Amino acid sequence: MTVLHNPVLRGFAPDPSLIRVGGWYYLATSSFEWFPTIPLHRSRDLAHWEYAGHVEGAAPGNSLAGVPDSGGIWAPSLSWDGERFWVTYTVVRSVGTPYFDLDTYVATAPSVEGPWSAPRRVASHGFDPAFFHEDGRLWLLNLQNDHRPGGERFAGIVVTELDRATLEPLGDTRLLLRHDRLIEGPKLLRRDGWYYLVLAEGGTGWEHGVRVARAKELTGPYELDERPLLTSRDDPAVPLQKAGHGELVETPEGQWVLGHLTARPLHTPQGRRCTLGRETAIQAVVWDAEGWPRLRQGGWHPVTDVDVPTHRQAGPHPRLPSPPLPAARRPEELSWPWSSLREPPAPSWADTTARPGWIRLRGRHGPESRWAAGLLAQRVTEHRAEAEVTVEARPVTFTQAAGLLLWYNPEAYLALDLTWAEPEGEPQRGQQWGGSAGGRTVLSLVERDEDGVRQVAVVDVPVNGPVTLGVTVEGADARFWYLREGVRAAVGPVLDFSRLSDDHGSRLRFTGTMAAIHARDLVDAAFTADFTGFRLTCTPG
C-alpha cells in the first residue's frame, strides 16, 4: 500500500476532474483568469503527482482579456473514450449577476501533452459541464441556469446527446434531477447495471459536499442518496474543509477512490480564512450492500492520510512519451510553475533572452487591470512560506514601479515596489521630476482590500544597483523586508495576510494566493525591470 497525504495538489487547484487511463491517473483543475489554461497533472500511485502540461488554446484566441476576477475557465471535465482525451469546460464572463454569460467548449487530444484541438463551442446551458461516453455515444451533462426574476440559478442537472463528429445535439435536452439543495458539477458513471450521478452539493464554500443519485436508465428517473458521500460542513474542526465537487474512479485493482475539492483554513479572530484557495484531495471509497458509495473510513468527513494500492505496472503508458524535462530546469521558458493573468507570457513584455539568467518585464497596466497586467506568479501552497527576488530598475516617475507581490486579486494584494517619490518633504502633486533632476528611489509598501489602496511604508534605497526584496508568511502574518548591506531590514509593520483569501470581503472569490513579480508603466509602457533569483519556499507544518 501507498499512503497519500491530502491535499495531493496543494494551493489553488480547485474543481478536480480525476480519471484513469491504463496505468496513469490524470487530474484537470480550474484555471479561472490565469494561464496556463486548465493545468493537468498525472500520477502512477495517486500519492505522487507531476505536472503533465495544460490544455493549450483552451481560451479562444489565447486571451481572457476583460473577464472578471474569478471568471474565465471554470471546472473542466476530463474524459477518455478509448482513443483520445476529451475536455469540456466553460468560459464564464459574468460573475455575481443573474447571467453567467458563458460559453461551453470542447477540445480533444491523443495525449494530455497534446496537441489539443482548437476549442469548439457546444450547447451552453450552464457551467461545470461533463462528458459521458458509452457504446460510441457522447452525452453532455450540465447545470441548468434560470436567470429570470424568481428563477433558480441552479435549476437542475440536464443531459444532451451530441454527435461525436459535429458536436451538434441529437434530440432534446432532458432534465435528469432537481434538488432543494444547490447541486452542480455532474459526473456520470455506470456500475453493476446502475447509472450513478455524482454531484457537487451546497455551493463551493463551507456548505460544500458530494451527493450521489442513481438510475437504471441514463435519462432517469434518478433516486437521490439519503445522505452525503462527502462533506465537512457539520464540523469546523475537520482539517479538510469545503469538501465537495468529486469524481469517482476505479483503480486497476478494483478499488475505488474519490477525487474532490477541499481547503485548509486558517483560524483567525475574524473567522476561518482559506489563503491557499481550494485544493485537490483524494479519499478511498467502498460500496455498501445497497450499492451506494461510502467513504472507507466511515461517515462523510474527509481524512488527511489515505492508504491506496501501490500500482505494480512499470514503464510509461504506451501512448505517452517519457515525461518532459521539468519546466523549472528550462529557464529560457516562462512555463509552469509560472502563471500569468488573462494571457500567456509573451516576449514583448516578459523576456528571458535580453539578459541571461534574468526575467525582463516591461511595464504595462496597473495591478488592477483586466487587460494587460505585467505580472508573473507562482502558487503559495502552505501556510508557512517565503518569497524573495532581486530586482534592478530605474523608475523616474511615480507611474513606474516594479517589485514583489502577494496576490489574490485586484482587491486583495500586498506589494513591495521599487518606485519613484518626490524629494523628502515635498507633497504629492503628480510632478514628473525626471531622472536625477529631482525625486528619490524608494521602496513603497502598499496593501489593497475592498476599501482601497493604502501606503503602509516608504523606505529610501540607493539609486544604482539591484535590490533584493522578500516576504515571510507565518499563518495570517506577512512581513516584508529587503537586504541592506546583506542583512534583512523590515519594511513596515506586520500585515494581515488572511485578507488574501477566498473568505474575506463580500464578493465571490474562487482562486488562491500567489507570490508574484510585476512591472508597471502607466504612461508609455517603456519602463523595464530585470528580475533574478526568484525563490518561493513553502513549508508544510
VENWO-V280114 format. One record per run of one state. SS is the DSSP state (hx for helix, st for strand, lp for the rest). FROM is the first residue (numbers start at 1). LEN is the number of residues. If there is no record, write none. Layout:
BEGIN
SS_FROM_LEN / SS_FROM_LEN
END
This chain:
BEGIN
lp_1_1 / st_2_4 / lp_6_3 / st_9_1 / lp_10_7 / st_17_5 / lp_22_2 / st_24_5 / lp_29_3 / st_32_1 / lp_33_1 / st_34_2 / lp_36_3 / st_39_5 / lp_44_6 / st_50_5 / lp_55_5 / hx_60_3 / st_63_1 / lp_64_8 / st_72_9 / lp_81_4 / st_85_8 / lp_93_9 / st_102_8 / lp_110_10 / st_120_3 / lp_123_7 / st_130_5 / lp_135_2 / st_137_7 / lp_144_13 / st_157_6 / lp_163_6 / st_169_1 / lp_170_4 / st_174_4 / lp_178_5 / st_183_9 / lp_192_2 / st_194_8 / lp_202_7 / st_209_7 / lp_216_7 / st_223_2 / lp_225_5 / st_230_2 / lp_232_9 / st_241_10 / lp_251_5 / st_256_8 / lp_264_2 / st_266_3 / lp_269_2 / st_271_3 / lp_274_5 / st_279_9 / lp_288_5 / st_293_3 / lp_296_9 / st_305_4 / lp_309_18 / hx_327_3 / lp_330_9 / st_339_3 / lp_342_1 / st_343_1 / lp_344_6 / st_350_2 / lp_352_7 / st_359_4 / lp_363_1 / st_364_2 / lp_366_7 / st_373_1 / lp_374_1 / st_375_5 / lp_380_4 / st_384_10 / lp_394_6 / st_400_10 / lp_410_2 / st_412_10 / lp_422_13 / hx_435_3 / lp_438_2 / st_440_10 / lp_450_2 / st_452_9 / lp_461_6 / st_467_8 / lp_475_2 / st_477_8 / lp_485_2 / st_487_4 / lp_491_4 / st_495_2 / hx_497_3 / lp_500_14 / st_514_8 / lp_522_6 / st_528_12 / lp_540_2
END
